[in-house]
Amino acid sequence: MLDITQSKLGELELRRTRQQLQELSSHIQDAKEQERLHIAHEVHDEIGSLLTAIKIDLSWLIQRLPRTVSYSQTRLKP
């Protein structure tokens, strides 16, 4: 009979290595998704802050416009 111990050990090592690669791949995928979410939240928060600041500034400016200026004259035109 042939000694299949080496072969079996090799198969076990191969399975273990594949499992480790699968876990590493999963971990990398999770890390990528977490980073995407983090960036999306940062961008969302930054844009929201800028839009709020613009709205406050516009409100402040509108309150200081002379009352003789109509709304249609205050709109920005391209």
mmJSON file of the N, C-alpha and C atoms, coordinates in Angstrom:
{"data_MODEL":{"atom_site":{
"group_PDB":["ATOM","ATOM","ATOM","ATOM","ATOM","ATOM","ATOM","ATOM","ATOM","ATOM","ATOM","ATOM","ATOM","ATOM","ATOM","ATOM","ATOM","ATOM","ATOM","ATOM","ATOM","ATOM","ATOM","ATOM","ATOM","ATOM","ATOM","ATOM","ATOM","ATOM","ATOM","ATOM","ATOM","ATOM","ATOM","ATOM","ATOM","ATOM","ATOM","ATOM","ATOM","ATOM","ATOM","ATOM","ATOM","ATOM","ATOM","ATOM","ATOM","ATOM","ATOM","ATOM","ATOM","ATOM","ATOM","ATOM","ATOM","ATOM","ATOM","ATOM","ATOM","ATOM","ATOM","ATOM","ATOM","ATOM","ATOM","ATOM","ATOM","ATOM","ATOM","ATOM","ATOM","ATOM","ATOM","ATOM","ATOM","ATOM","ATOM","ATOM","ATOM","ATOM","ATOM","ATOM","ATOM","ATOM","ATOM","ATOM","ATOM","ATOM","ATOM","ATOM","ATOM","ATOM","ATOM","ATOM","ATOM","ATOM","ATOM","ATOM","ATOM","ATOM","ATOM","ATOM","ATOM","ATOM","ATOM","ATOM","ATOM","ATOM","ATOM","ATOM","ATOM","ATOM","ATOM","ATOM","ATOM","ATOM","ATOM","ATOM","ATOM","ATOM","ATOM","ATOM","ATOM","ATOM","ATOM","ATOM","ATOM","ATOM","ATOM","ATOM","ATOM","ATOM","ATOM","ATOM","ATOM","ATOM","ATOM","ATOM","ATOM","ATOM","ATOM","ATOM","ATOM","ATOM","ATOM","ATOM","ATOM","ATOM","ATOM","ATOM","ATOM","ATOM","ATOM","ATOM","ATOM","ATOM","ATOM","ATOM","ATOM","ATOM","ATOM","ATOM","ATOM","ATOM","ATOM","ATOM","ATOM","ATOM","ATOM","ATOM","ATOM","ATOM","ATOM","ATOM","ATOM","ATOM","ATOM","ATOM","ATOM","ATOM","ATOM","ATOM","ATOM","ATOM","ATOM","ATOM","ATOM","ATOM","ATOM","ATOM","ATOM","ATOM","ATOM","ATOM","ATOM","ATOM","ATOM","ATOM","ATOM","ATOM","ATOM","ATOM","ATOM","ATOM","ATOM","ATOM","ATOM","ATOM","ATOM","ATOM","ATOM","ATOM","ATOM","ATOM","ATOM","ATOM","ATOM","ATOM","ATOM","ATOM","ATOM","ATOM","ATOM","ATOM","ATOM","ATOM","ATOM","ATOM","ATOM","ATOM","ATOM","ATOM"],
"id":[1,2,3,4,5,6,7,8,9,10,11,12,13,14,15,16,17,18,19,20,21,22,23,24,25,26,27,28,29,30,31,32,33,34,35,36,37,38,39,40,41,42,43,44,45,46,47,48,49,50,51,52,53,54,55,56,57,58,59,60,61,62,63,64,65,66,67,68,69,70,71,72,73,74,75,76,77,78,79,80,81,82,83,84,85,86,87,88,89,90,91,92,93,94,95,96,97,98,99,100,101,102,103,104,105,106,107,108,109,110,111,112,113,114,115,116,117,118,119,120,121,122,123,124,125,126,127,128,129,130,131,132,133,134,135,136,137,138,139,140,141,142,143,144,145,146,147,148,149,150,151,152,153,154,155,156,157,158,159,160,161,162,163,164,165,166,167,168,169,170,171,172,173,174,175,176,177,178,179,180,181,182,183,184,185,186,187,188,189,190,191,192,193,194,195,196,197,198,199,200,201,202,203,204,205,206,207,208,209,210,211,212,213,214,215,216,217,218,219,220,221,222,223,224,225,226,227,228,229,230,231,232,233,234],
"type_symbol":["N","C","C","N","C","C","N","C","C","N","C","C","N","C","C","N","C","C","N","C","C","N","C","C","N","C","C","N","C","C","N","C","C","N","C","C","N","C","C","N","C","C","N","C","C","N","C","C","N","C","C","N","C","C","N","C","C","N","C","C","N","C","C","N","C","C","N","C","C","N","C","C","N","C","C","N","C","C","N","C","C","N","C","C","N","C","C","N","C","C","N","C","C","N","C","C","N","C","C","N","C","C","N","C","C","N","C","C","N","C","C","N","C","C","N","C","C","N","C","C","N","C","C","N","C","C","N","C","C","N","C","C","N","C","C","N","C","C","N","C","C","N","C","C","N","C","C","N","C","C","N","C","C","N","C","C","N","C","C","N","C","C","N","C","C","N","C","C","N","C","C","N","C","C","N","C","C","N","C","C","N","C","C","N","C","C","N","C","C","N","C","C","N","C","C","N","C","C","N","C","C","N","C","C","N","C","C","N","C","C","N","C","C","N","C","C","N","C","C","N","C","C","N","C","C","N","C","C","N","C","C","N","C","C"],
"label_atom_id":["N","CA","C","N","CA","C","N","CA","C","N","CA","C","N","CA","C","N","CA","C","N","CA","C","N","CA","C","N","CA","C","N","CA","C","N","CA","C","N","CA","C","N","CA","C","N","CA","C","N","CA","C","N","CA","C","N","CA","C","N","CA","C","N","CA","C","N","CA","C","N","CA","C","N","CA","C","N","CA","C","N","CA","C","N","CA","C","N","CA","C","N","CA","C","N","CA","C","N","CA","C","N","CA","C","N","CA","C","N","CA","C","N","CA","C","N","CA","C","N","CA","C","N","CA","C","N","CA","C","N","CA","C","N","CA","C","N","CA","C","N","CA","C","N","CA","C","N","CA","C","N","CA","C","N","CA","C","N","CA","C","N","CA","C","N","CA","C","N","CA","C","N","CA","C","N","CA","C","N","CA","C","N","CA","C","N","CA","C","N","CA","C","N","CA","C","N","CA","C","N","CA","C","N","CA","C","N","CA","C","N","CA","C","N","CA","C","N","CA","C","N","CA","C","N","CA","C","N","CA","C","N","CA","C","N","CA","C","N","CA","C","N","CA","C","N","CA","C","N","CA","C","N","CA","C","N","CA","C","N","CA","C","N","CA","C","N","CA","C","N","CA","C"],
"label_alt_id":[null,null,null,null,null,null,null,null,null,null,null,null,null,null,null,null,null,null,null,null,null,null,null,null,null,null,null,null,null,null,null,null,null,null,null,null,null,null,null,null,null,null,null,null,null,null,null,null,null,null,null,null,null,null,null,null,null,null,null,null,null,null,null,null,null,null,null,null,null,null,null,null,null,null,null,null,null,null,null,null,null,null,null,null,null,null,null,null,null,null,null,null,null,null,null,null,null,null,null,null,null,null,null,null,null,null,null,null,null,null,null,null,null,null,null,null,null,null,null,null,null,null,null,null,null,null,null,null,null,null,null,null,null,null,null,null,null,null,null,null,null,null,null,null,null,null,null,null,null,null,null,null,null,null,null,null,null,null,null,null,null,null,null,null,null,null,null,null,null,null,null,null,null,null,null,null,null,null,null,null,null,null,null,null,null,null,null,null,null,null,null,null,null,null,null,null,null,null,null,null,null,null,null,null,null,null,null,null,null,null,null,null,null,null,null,null,null,null,null,null,null,null,null,null,null,null,null,null,null,null,null,null,null,null],
"label_comp_id":["MET","MET","MET","LEU","LEU","LEU","ASP","ASP","ASP","ILE","ILE","ILE","THR","THR","THR","GLN","GLN","GLN","SER","SER","SER","LYS","LYS","LYS","LEU","LEU","LEU","GLY","GLY","GLY","GLU","GLU","GLU","LEU","LEU","LEU","GLU","GLU","GLU","LEU","LEU","LEU","ARG","ARG","ARG","ARG","ARG","ARG","THR","THR","THR","ARG","ARG","ARG","GLN","GLN","GLN","GLN","GLN","GLN","LEU","LEU","LEU","GLN","GLN","GLN","GLU","GLU","GLU","LEU","LEU","LEU","SER","SER","SER","SER","SER","SER","HIS","HIS","HIS","ILE","ILE","ILE","GLN","GLN","GLN","ASP","ASP","ASP","ALA","ALA","ALA","LYS","LYS","LYS","GLU","GLU","GLU","GLN","GLN","GLN","GLU","GLU","GLU","ARG","ARG","ARG","LEU","LEU","LEU","HIS","HIS","HIS","ILE","ILE","ILE","ALA","ALA","ALA","HIS","HIS","HIS","GLU","GLU","GLU","VAL","VAL","VAL","HIS","HIS","HIS","ASP","ASP","ASP","GLU","GLU","GLU","ILE","ILE","ILE","GLY","GLY","GLY","SER","SER","SER","LEU","LEU","LEU","LEU","LEU","LEU","THR","THR","THR","ALA","ALA","ALA","ILE","ILE","ILE","LYS","LYS","LYS","ILE","ILE","ILE","ASP","ASP","ASP","LEU","LEU","LEU","SER","SER","SER","TRP","TRP","TRP","LEU","LEU","LEU","ILE","ILE","ILE","GLN","GLN","GLN","ARG","ARG","ARG","LEU","LEU","LEU","PRO","PRO","PRO","ARG","ARG","ARG","THR","THR","THR","VAL","VAL","VAL","SER","SER","SER","TYR","TYR","TYR","SER","SER","SER","GLN","GLN","GLN","THR","THR","THR","ARG","ARG","ARG","LEU","LEU","LEU","LYS","LYS","LYS","PRO","PRO","PRO"],
"label_asym_id":["A","A","A","A","A","A","A","A","A","A","A","A","A","A","A","A","A","A","A","A","A","A","A","A","A","A","A","A","A","A","A","A","A","A","A","A","A","A","A","A","A","A","A","A","A","A","A","A","A","A","A","A","A","A","A","A","A","A","A","A","A","A","A","A","A","A","A","A","A","A","A","A","A","A","A","A","A","A","A","A","A","A","A","A","A","A","A","A","A","A","A","A","A","A","A","A","A","A","A","A","A","A","A","A","A","A","A","A","A","A","A","A","A","A","A","A","A","A","A","A","A","A","A","A","A","A","A","A","A","A","A","A","A","A","A","A","A","A","A","A","A","A","A","A","A","A","A","A","A","A","A","A","A","A","A","A","A","A","A","A","A","A","A","A","A","A","A","A","A","A","A","A","A","A","A","A","A","A","A","A","A","A","A","A","A","A","A","A","A","A","A","A","A","A","A","A","A","A","A","A","A","A","A","A","A","A","A","A","A","A","A","A","A","A","A","A","A","A","A","A","A","A","A","A","A","A","A","A","A","A","A","A","A","A"],
"label_entity_id":["1","1","1","1","1","1","1","1","1","1","1","1","1","1","1","1","1","1","1","1","1","1","1","1","1","1","1","1","1","1","1","1","1","1","1","1","1","1","1","1","1","1","1","1","1","1","1","1","1","1","1","1","1","1","1","1","1","1","1","1","1","1","1","1","1","1","1","1","1","1","1","1","1","1","1","1","1","1","1","1","1","1","1","1","1","1","1","1","1","1","1","1","1","1","1","1","1","1","1","1","1","1","1","1","1","1","1","1","1","1","1","1","1","1","1","1","1","1","1","1","1","1","1","1","1","1","1","1","1","1","1","1","1","1","1","1","1","1","1","1","1","1","1","1","1","1","1","1","1","1","1","1","1","1","1","1","1","1","1","1","1","1","1","1","1","1","1","1","1","1","1","1","1","1","1","1","1","1","1","1","1","1","1","1","1","1","1","1","1","1","1","1","1","1","1","1","1","1","1","1","1","1","1","1","1","1","1","1","1","1","1","1","1","1","1","1","1","1","1","1","1","1","1","1","1","1","1","1","1","1","1","1","1","1"],
"label_seq_id":[1,1,1,2,2,2,3,3,3,4,4,4,5,5,5,6,6,6,7,7,7,8,8,8,9,9,9,10,10,10,11,11,11,12,12,12,13,13,13,14,14,14,15,15,15,16,16,16,17,17,17,18,18,18,19,19,19,20,20,20,21,21,21,22,22,22,23,23,23,24,24,24,25,25,25,26,26,26,27,27,27,28,28,28,29,29,29,30,30,30,31,31,31,32,32,32,33,33,33,34,34,34,35,35,35,36,36,36,37,37,37,38,38,38,39,39,39,40,40,40,41,41,41,42,42,42,43,43,43,44,44,44,45,45,45,46,46,46,47,47,47,48,48,48,49,49,49,50,50,50,51,51,51,52,52,52,53,53,53,54,54,54,55,55,55,56,56,56,57,57,57,58,58,58,59,59,59,60,60,60,61,61,61,62,62,62,63,63,63,64,64,64,65,65,65,66,66,66,67,67,67,68,68,68,69,69,69,70,70,70,71,71,71,72,72,72,73,73,73,74,74,74,75,75,75,76,76,76,77,77,77,78,78,78],
"pdbx_PDB_ins_code":[null,null,null,null,null,null,null,null,null,null,null,null,null,null,null,null,null,null,null,null,null,null,null,null,null,null,null,null,null,null,null,null,null,null,null,null,null,null,null,null,null,null,null,null,null,null,null,null,null,null,null,null,null,null,null,null,null,null,null,null,null,null,null,null,null,null,null,null,null,null,null,null,null,null,null,null,null,null,null,null,null,null,null,null,null,null,null,null,null,null,null,null,null,null,null,null,null,null,null,null,null,null,null,null,null,null,null,null,null,null,null,null,null,null,null,null,null,null,null,null,null,null,null,null,null,null,null,null,null,null,null,null,null,null,null,null,null,null,null,null,null,null,null,null,null,null,null,null,null,null,null,null,null,null,null,null,null,null,null,null,null,null,null,null,null,null,null,null,null,null,null,null,null,null,null,null,null,null,null,null,null,null,null,null,null,null,null,null,null,null,null,null,null,null,null,null,null,null,null,null,null,null,null,null,null,null,null,null,null,null,null,null,null,null,null,null,null,null,null,null,null,null,null,null,null,null,null,null,null,null,null,null,null,null],
"Cartn_x":[0.823,0.0,0.864,0.34,1.051,0.703,1.679,1.435,0.741,-0.514,-1.281,-1.31,-0.532,-0.5,-0.07,0.99,1.481,0.41,-0.258,-1.302,-2.444,-2.869,-3.949,-3.543,-2.295,-1.81,-1.789,-1.388,-1.379,-2.779,-3.751,-5.139,-5.664,-5.339,-5.769,-5.155,-3.886,-3.196,-3.814,-4.148,-4.775,-6.143,-6.924,-8.228,-8.078,-7.128,-6.884,-6.466,-5.61,-5.148,-6.302,-7.124,-8.291,-9.236,-9.45,-10.316,-9.746,-8.427,-7.793,-7.946,-7.771,-7.925,-9.362,-10.301,-11.704,-12.007,-11.49,-11.696,-11.037,-9.828,-9.126,-9.89,-10.373,-11.156,-12.413,-13.078,-14.28,-13.946,-12.842,-12.413,-12.106,-11.422,-11.093,-12.367,-13.312,-14.584,-15.33,-15.357,-16.003,-15.322,-13.99,-13.234,-13.528,-13.61,-13.932,-15.314,-16.277,-17.642,-17.706,-17.011,-16.975,-16.358,-15.298,-14.645,-15.568,-16.288,-17.257,-18.332,-18.844,-19.862,-19.309,-18.093,-17.458,-17.311,-16.837,-16.667,-18.015,-19.009,-20.349,-20.909,-20.726,-21.211,-20.467,-19.157,-18.365,-18.832,-19.008,-19.442,-20.834,-21.726,-23.094,-23.082,-22.33,-22.268,-21.667,-20.628,-19.969,-20.911,-21.572,-22.509,-23.673,-24.186,-25.276,-24.869,-23.666,-23.169,-23.048,-22.502,-22.347,-23.702,-24.649,-25.975,-26.671,-26.506,-27.091,-26.468,-25.15,-24.467,-24.929,-25.089,-25.571,-26.982,-27.834,-29.212,-29.243,-28.422,-28.355,-27.865,-26.822,-26.288,-27.314,-28.024,-29.045,-30.174,-30.573,-31.612,-31.16,-29.933,-29.365,-29.348,-28.923,-28.877,-30.267,-31.224,-32.578,-33.168,-32.879,-33.395,-32.798,-31.634,-30.957,-31.162,-31.864,-32.151,-33.149,-32.997,-34.005,-35.378,-36.399,-37.759,-38.262,-37.636,-38.083,-37.648,-36.705,-36.236,-37.186,-37.723,-38.651,-37.877,-38.581,-37.949,-37.398,-38.108,-37.642,-36.346,-36.102,-34.843,-33.689,-33.976,-32.914,-32.472,-33.216,-32.84,-31.584,-30.743,-29.525,-29.886,-29.339,-29.611,-28.323,-28.452,-27.245,-26.647],
"Cartn_y":[-1.181,0.0,1.241,2.259,3.531,4.335,5.059,5.938,7.205,7.347,8.495,9.63,9.475,10.505,11.836,11.847,13.086,13.7,12.866,13.359,13.981,13.317,13.829,15.13,15.188,16.414,17.561,17.249,18.254,18.763,17.849,18.243,19.128,18.754,19.549,20.953,20.997,22.293,23.146,22.509,23.215,23.763,22.975,23.434,24.6,24.471,25.535,26.823,26.704,27.87,28.513,27.687,28.229,28.955,28.374,29.001,30.353,30.403,31.664,32.71,32.295,33.222,33.733,32.849,33.247,34.254,34.005,34.921,36.273,36.239,37.476,38.271,37.582,38.237,38.877,38.168,38.69,39.916,39.835,40.952,42.187,41.987,43.097,43.716,42.877,43.365,44.185,43.706,44.435,45.783,45.778,47.016,48.029,47.559,48.447,49.065,48.253,48.745,49.753,49.486,50.429,51.76,51.696,52.92,53.696,52.979,53.646,54.364,53.693,54.308,55.537,55.421,56.537,57.741,57.51,58.591,59.193,58.348,58.839,59.732,59.329,60.145,61.475,61.44,62.671,63.631,63.116,63.958,64.512,63.665,64.093,65.19,64.987,65.97,67.285,67.207,68.417,69.197,68.519,69.192,69.783,69.027,69.531,70.791,70.804,71.984,73.184,72.95,74.046,74.598,73.718,74.171,74.956,74.507,75.233,76.612,76.691,77.992,78.912,78.383,79.187,79.693,78.826,79.212,80.329,80.217,81.25,82.562,82.493,83.703,84.357,83.544,84.102,84.745,84.111,84.672,86.013,86.061,87.294,88.384,88.029,89.014,89.509,88.592,88.974,89.94,89.733,90.625,92.028,92.143,93.429,94.13,93.48,94.123,95.252,96.29,97.354,96.792,97.252,96.757,97.102,98.043,98.427,97.419,96.541,95.538,94.352,93.972,92.841,91.528,90.476,89.152,88.767,89.06,88.662,89.355,90.526,91.222,90.638,89.942,89.404,88.026,87.373,86.027,86.072,85.104,84.994,84.498,85.125,84.719,84.182,83.061,82.464,83.33],
"Cartn_z":[0.0,0.0,0.0,-0.656,-0.688,0.551,0.988,2.131,1.623,1.993,1.502,2.526,3.565,4.599,4.023,3.208,2.608,1.729,0.961,0.062,0.865,1.912,2.753,3.442,3.915,4.539,3.532,2.311,1.251,0.957,0.914,0.673,1.807,3.029,4.18,4.133,3.8,3.695,2.584,1.466,0.352,0.771,1.47,1.949,2.917,3.814,4.792,4.094,3.113,2.365,1.59,0.976,0.25,1.198,2.368,3.372,3.795,4.006,4.391,3.285,2.048,0.923,0.825,1.056,1.016,2.135,3.324,4.437,4.175,3.616,3.29,2.234,1.226,0.177,0.754,1.633,2.284,3.138,3.864,4.703,3.846,2.746,1.842,1.283,0.891,0.36,1.415,2.647,3.735,3.981,3.957,4.173,3.064,1.824,0.699,0.886,1.273,1.452,2.597,3.682,4.8,4.376,3.578,3.097,2.162,1.295,0.412,1.229,2.251,3.103,3.825,4.318,5.022,4.089,2.882,1.911,1.535,1.328,0.971,2.078,3.333,4.455,4.524,4.312,4.335,3.253,2.044,0.923,1.214,1.671,1.983,3.044,4.107,5.185,4.703,3.905,3.391,2.489,1.573,0.667,1.454,2.41,3.246,4.0,4.534,5.257,4.325,3.146,2.181,1.742,1.467,1.054,2.169,3.392,4.522,4.66,4.523,4.604,3.481,2.282,1.153,1.433,1.948,2.249,3.296,4.321,5.357,4.765,3.955,3.324,2.411,1.629,0.742,1.539,2.597,3.45,4.023,4.474,5.017,3.956,2.742,1.656,1.269,1.185,0.806,1.834,3.09,4.142,4.027,3.434,3.339,1.998,1.081,-0.201,0.017,-0.752,-0.66,-1.026,-0.36,-0.587,-1.979,-2.662,-4.003,-5.063,-4.712,-5.668,-5.61,-6.761,-6.772,-6.793,-6.446,-6.398,-7.766,-8.827,-10.162,-10.525,-9.98,-10.251,-9.448,-8.375,-7.529,-7.958,-8.838,-9.248,-10.1,-9.891,-10.678,-12.072,-13.059,-14.436,-15.054,-15.787,-16.39,-17.469],
"occupancy":[1.0,1.0,1.0,1.0,1.0,1.0,1.0,1.0,1.0,1.0,1.0,1.0,1.0,1.0,1.0,1.0,1.0,1.0,1.0,1.0,1.0,1.0,1.0,1.0,1.0,1.0,1.0,1.0,1.0,1.0,1.0,1.0,1.0,1.0,1.0,1.0,1.0,1.0,1.0,1.0,1.0,1.0,1.0,1.0,1.0,1.0,1.0,1.0,1.0,1.0,1.0,1.0,1.0,1.0,1.0,1.0,1.0,1.0,1.0,1.0,1.0,1.0,1.0,1.0,1.0,1.0,1.0,1.0,1.0,1.0,1.0,1.0,1.0,1.0,1.0,1.0,1.0,1.0,1.0,1.0,1.0,1.0,1.0,1.0,1.0,1.0,1.0,1.0,1.0,1.0,1.0,1.0,1.0,1.0,1.0,1.0,1.0,1.0,1.0,1.0,1.0,1.0,1.0,1.0,1.0,1.0,1.0,1.0,1.0,1.0,1.0,1.0,1.0,1.0,1.0,1.0,1.0,1.0,1.0,1.0,1.0,1.0,1.0,1.0,1.0,1.0,1.0,1.0,1.0,1.0,1.0,1.0,1.0,1.0,1.0,1.0,1.0,1.0,1.0,1.0,1.0,1.0,1.0,1.0,1.0,1.0,1.0,1.0,1.0,1.0,1.0,1.0,1.0,1.0,1.0,1.0,1.0,1.0,1.0,1.0,1.0,1.0,1.0,1.0,1.0,1.0,1.0,1.0,1.0,1.0,1.0,1.0,1.0,1.0,1.0,1.0,1.0,1.0,1.0,1.0,1.0,1.0,1.0,1.0,1.0,1.0,1.0,1.0,1.0,1.0,1.0,1.0,1.0,1.0,1.0,1.0,1.0,1.0,1.0,1.0,1.0,1.0,1.0,1.0,1.0,1.0,1.0,1.0,1.0,1.0,1.0,1.0,1.0,1.0,1.0,1.0,1.0,1.0,1.0,1.0,1.0,1.0,1.0,1.0,1.0,1.0,1.0,1.0,1.0,1.0,1.0,1.0,1.0,1.0],
"B_iso_or_equiv":[0.0,0.0,0.0,0.0,0.0,0.0,0.0,0.0,0.0,0.0,0.0,0.0,0.0,0.0,0.0,0.0,0.0,0.0,0.0,0.0,0.0,0.0,0.0,0.0,0.0,0.0,0.0,0.0,0.0,0.0,0.0,0.0,0.0,0.0,0.0,0.0,0.0,0.0,0.0,0.0,0.0,0.0,0.0,0.0,0.0,0.0,0.0,0.0,0.0,0.0,0.0,0.0,0.0,0.0,0.0,0.0,0.0,0.0,0.0,0.0,0.0,0.0,0.0,0.0,0.0,0.0,0.0,0.0,0.0,0.0,0.0,0.0,0.0,0.0,0.0,0.0,0.0,0.0,0.0,0.0,0.0,0.0,0.0,0.0,0.0,0.0,0.0,0.0,0.0,0.0,0.0,0.0,0.0,0.0,0.0,0.0,0.0,0.0,0.0,0.0,0.0,0.0,0.0,0.0,0.0,0.0,0.0,0.0,0.0,0.0,0.0,0.0,0.0,0.0,0.0,0.0,0.0,0.0,0.0,0.0,0.0,0.0,0.0,0.0,0.0,0.0,0.0,0.0,0.0,0.0,0.0,0.0,0.0,0.0,0.0,0.0,0.0,0.0,0.0,0.0,0.0,0.0,0.0,0.0,0.0,0.0,0.0,0.0,0.0,0.0,0.0,0.0,0.0,0.0,0.0,0.0,0.0,0.0,0.0,0.0,0.0,0.0,0.0,0.0,0.0,0.0,0.0,0.0,0.0,0.0,0.0,0.0,0.0,0.0,0.0,0.0,0.0,0.0,0.0,0.0,0.0,0.0,0.0,0.0,0.0,0.0,0.0,0.0,0.0,0.0,0.0,0.0,0.0,0.0,0.0,0.0,0.0,0.0,0.0,0.0,0.0,0.0,0.0,0.0,0.0,0.0,0.0,0.0,0.0,0.0,0.0,0.0,0.0,0.0,0.0,0.0,0.0,0.0,0.0,0.0,0.0,0.0,0.0,0.0,0.0,0.0,0.0,0.0,0.0,0.0,0.0,0.0,0.0,0.0],
"pdbx_formal_charge":[null,null,null,null,null,null,null,null,null,null,null,null,null,null,null,null,null,null,null,null,null,null,null,null,null,null,null,null,null,null,null,null,null,null,null,null,null,null,null,null,null,null,null,null,null,null,null,null,null,null,null,null,null,null,null,null,null,null,null,null,null,null,null,null,null,null,null,null,null,null,null,null,null,null,null,null,null,null,null,null,null,null,null,null,null,null,null,null,null,null,null,null,null,null,null,null,null,null,null,null,null,null,null,null,null,null,null,null,null,null,null,null,null,null,null,null,null,null,null,null,null,null,null,null,null,null,null,null,null,null,null,null,null,null,null,null,null,null,null,null,null,null,null,null,null,null,null,null,null,null,null,null,null,null,null,null,null,null,null,null,null,null,null,null,null,null,null,null,null,null,null,null,null,null,null,null,null,null,null,null,null,null,null,null,null,null,null,null,null,null,null,null,null,null,null,null,null,null,null,null,null,null,null,null,null,null,null,null,null,null,null,null,null,null,null,null,null,null,null,null,null,null,null,null,null,null,null,null,null,null,null,null,null,null],
"auth_seq_id":[1,1,1,2,2,2,3,3,3,4,4,4,5,5,5,6,6,6,7,7,7,8,8,8,9,9,9,10,10,10,11,11,11,12,12,12,13,13,13,14,14,14,15,15,15,16,16,16,17,17,17,18,18,18,19,19,19,20,20,20,21,21,21,22,22,22,23,23,23,24,24,24,25,25,25,26,26,26,27,27,27,28,28,28,29,29,29,30,30,30,31,31,31,32,32,32,33,33,33,34,34,34,35,35,35,36,36,36,37,37,37,38,38,38,39,39,39,40,40,40,41,41,41,42,42,42,43,43,43,44,44,44,45,45,45,46,46,46,47,47,47,48,48,48,49,49,49,50,50,50,51,51,51,52,52,52,53,53,53,54,54,54,55,55,55,56,56,56,57,57,57,58,58,58,59,59,59,60,60,60,61,61,61,62,62,62,63,63,63,64,64,64,65,65,65,66,66,66,67,67,67,68,68,68,69,69,69,70,70,70,71,71,71,72,72,72,73,73,73,74,74,74,75,75,75,76,76,76,77,77,77,78,78,78],
"auth_comp_id":["MET","MET","MET","LEU","LEU","LEU","ASP","ASP","ASP","ILE","ILE","ILE","THR","THR","THR","GLN","GLN","GLN","SER","SER","SER","LYS","LYS","LYS","LEU","LEU","LEU","GLY","GLY","GLY","GLU","GLU","GLU","LEU","LEU","LEU","GLU","GLU","GLU","LEU","LEU","LEU","ARG","ARG","ARG","ARG","ARG","ARG","THR","THR","THR","ARG","ARG","ARG","GLN","GLN","GLN","GLN","GLN","GLN","LEU","LEU","LEU","GLN","GLN","GLN","GLU","GLU","GLU","LEU","LEU","LEU","SER","SER","SER","SER","SER","SER","HIS","HIS","HIS","ILE","ILE","ILE","GLN","GLN","GLN","ASP","ASP","ASP","ALA","ALA","ALA","LYS","LYS","LYS","GLU","GLU","GLU","GLN","GLN","GLN","GLU","GLU","GLU","ARG","ARG","ARG","LEU","LEU","LEU","HIS","HIS","HIS","ILE","ILE","ILE","ALA","ALA","ALA","HIS","HIS","HIS","GLU","GLU","GLU","VAL","VAL","VAL","HIS","HIS","HIS","ASP","ASP","ASP","GLU","GLU","GLU","ILE","ILE","ILE","GLY","GLY","GLY","SER","SER","SER","LEU","LEU","LEU","LEU","LEU","LEU","THR","THR","THR","ALA","ALA","ALA","ILE","ILE","ILE","LYS","LYS","LYS","ILE","ILE","ILE","ASP","ASP","ASP","LEU","LEU","LEU","SER","SER","SER","TRP","TRP","TRP","LEU","LEU","LEU","ILE","ILE","ILE","GLN","GLN","GLN","ARG","ARG","ARG","LEU","LEU","LEU","PRO","PRO","PRO","ARG","ARG","ARG","THR","THR","THR","VAL","VAL","VAL","SER","SER","SER","TYR","TYR","TYR","SER","SER","SER","GLN","GLN","GLN","THR","THR","THR","ARG","ARG","ARG","LEU","LEU","LEU","LYS","LYS","LYS","PRO","PRO","PRO"],
"auth_asym_id":["A","A","A","A","A","A","A","A","A","A","A","A","A","A","A","A","A","A","A","A","A","A","A","A","A","A","A","A","A","A","A","A","A","A","A","A","A","A","A","A","A","A","A","A","A","A","A","A","A","A","A","A","A","A","A","A","A","A","A","A","A","A","A","A","A","A","A","A","A","A","A","A","A","A","A","A","A","A","A","A","A","A","A","A","A","A","A","A","A","A","A","A","A","A","A","A","A","A","A","A","A","A","A","A","A","A","A","A","A","A","A","A","A","A","A","A","A","A","A","A","A","A","A","A","A","A","A","A","A","A","A","A","A","A","A","A","A","A","A","A","A","A","A","A","A","A","A","A","A","A","A","A","A","A","A","A","A","A","A","A","A","A","A","A","A","A","A","A","A","A","A","A","A","A","A","A","A","A","A","A","A","A","A","A","A","A","A","A","A","A","A","A","A","A","A","A","A","A","A","A","A","A","A","A","A","A","A","A","A","A","A","A","A","A","A","A","A","A","A","A","A","A","A","A","A","A","A","A","A","A","A","A","A","A"],
"auth_atom_id":["N","CA","C","N","CA","C","N","CA","C","N","CA","C","N","CA","C","N","CA","C","N","CA","C","N","CA","C","N","CA","C","N","CA","C","N","CA","C","N","CA","C","N","CA","C","N","CA","C","N","CA","C","N","CA","C","N","CA","C","N","CA","C","N","CA","C","N","CA","C","N","CA","C","N","CA","C","N","CA","C","N","CA","C","N","CA","C","N","CA","C","N","CA","C","N","CA","C","N","CA","C","N","CA","C","N","CA","C","N","CA","C","N","CA","C","N","CA","C","N","CA","C","N","CA","C","N","CA","C","N","CA","C","N","CA","C","N","CA","C","N","CA","C","N","CA","C","N","CA","C","N","CA","C","N","CA","C","N","CA","C","N","CA","C","N","CA","C","N","CA","C","N","CA","C","N","CA","C","N","CA","C","N","CA","C","N","CA","C","N","CA","C","N","CA","C","N","CA","C","N","CA","C","N","CA","C","N","CA","C","N","CA","C","N","CA","C","N","CA","C","N","CA","C","N","CA","C","N","CA","C","N","CA","C","N","CA","C","N","CA","C","N","CA","C","N","CA","C","N","CA","C","N","CA","C","N","CA","C","N","CA","C","N","CA","C","N","CA","C","N","CA","C"],
"pdbx_PDB_model_num":[1,1,1,1,1,1,1,1,1,1,1,1,1,1,1,1,1,1,1,1,1,1,1,1,1,1,1,1,1,1,1,1,1,1,1,1,1,1,1,1,1,1,1,1,1,1,1,1,1,1,1,1,1,1,1,1,1,1,1,1,1,1,1,1,1,1,1,1,1,1,1,1,1,1,1,1,1,1,1,1,1,1,1,1,1,1,1,1,1,1,1,1,1,1,1,1,1,1,1,1,1,1,1,1,1,1,1,1,1,1,1,1,1,1,1,1,1,1,1,1,1,1,1,1,1,1,1,1,1,1,1,1,1,1,1,1,1,1,1,1,1,1,1,1,1,1,1,1,1,1,1,1,1,1,1,1,1,1,1,1,1,1,1,1,1,1,1,1,1,1,1,1,1,1,1,1,1,1,1,1,1,1,1,1,1,1,1,1,1,1,1,1,1,1,1,1,1,1,1,1,1,1,1,1,1,1,1,1,1,1,1,1,1,1,1,1,1,1,1,1,1,1,1,1,1,1,1,1,1,1,1,1,1,1]
}}}
